[in-house]
Amino acid sequence: MAQHDYVAANGSGAVVRGDFNDALLAVATMNSGATAPSVTYSYMPYVNTSDGHLYQRNAANTAWIDYGLFSERVLRTGDIGAGSGNIPAIGTKSATESLAGLVELATQAEAEAGTDDTVVMTALKTAQAIAALGSSITLGTAQATTSGTEHDFSIPSGTKRFSLNFEKISTNGSAAIIAQLGDSGGIETSGYAGSEQRSTGAASFSSGITLVGNPSSGSIVSGILLFELLDPSTNTWVATCNVGFVSSAEVYTVSGSKSLTGEITTARLTTANGTDVFDAGKVNVLIG
């Protein structure tokens, strides 16, 4: 440990050589000492042996810049690229909820998916995700109910709410118009619980959610049948429906439930006997 003013005074050969050696020792030991050198120069390094910090004189030679503990490893470009010690490599996400570190900005897809807990959202990505997810209501393709005995719609995995919307539908018979649900094992035709109410009375059902019970041939109805997931552990759905008759001044109110064997995959519009044929109107599914 040595310090020097880096000025060689005149003297005999031995004295000057000794002064040079002292200056070189100061250079070799980075001007280390318990206090700062009394004579300083721009960019001069200095190790304080009292606090252990590495200092460097600023360009104007007016103050010391404190680089922290000299015993700590100095950050190098190679450390950042390859990763060394506690310094993560470029591309390595090291930040946690309790430790500061490197993070990666979320892509738009990651922001909307909301499943990666190692990326961060910018204000723009947050606004874009809210805008995209806020309109995540999917309208299916309308099916004409002018023929056939059943009309099926696929329900995506993860769905928690959907509705069957129908307009001016009718059949050629008097069997109840019903909705049934299905999973990977197929359409389930039993285990439905609930009832329908109309001005002329009420009736319960078990083979499907009744939209219209025992309509007369040619009865025309419109309405919305809403399904919501009550309990995903038992695949239990609850339903409610309001149906208005176009062909007469009547209204149906329906409520019910159904627990499926597995996750829902299909919603079906059909009739209780499965043979009456639809002959008018259209139906569609709205998911979300």
Secondary structure, DSSP 8 states (H G I E B T S, - for coil): ------------HHHHHHHHHHHHHHHHTTT-BSS--SS--TT-EEEBTTT-EEEEE-TTSSSEEEEEETTS----HHHHHH-BTTB--TT-----SSS----EE--HHHHHH---TTEE--HHHHHHHHHHHTT--EE---EE-SS-SEEEEE--TT--EEEEEEEEEEESS-S-EEEEEEETTEE--S--EEEEEETTEEEEESSSEEEESS--TT--EEEEEEEEEEETTTTEEEEEEEEEESSSS-EEEEEEEEE-SSS--EEEEEESSS---EEEEEEEEEE-
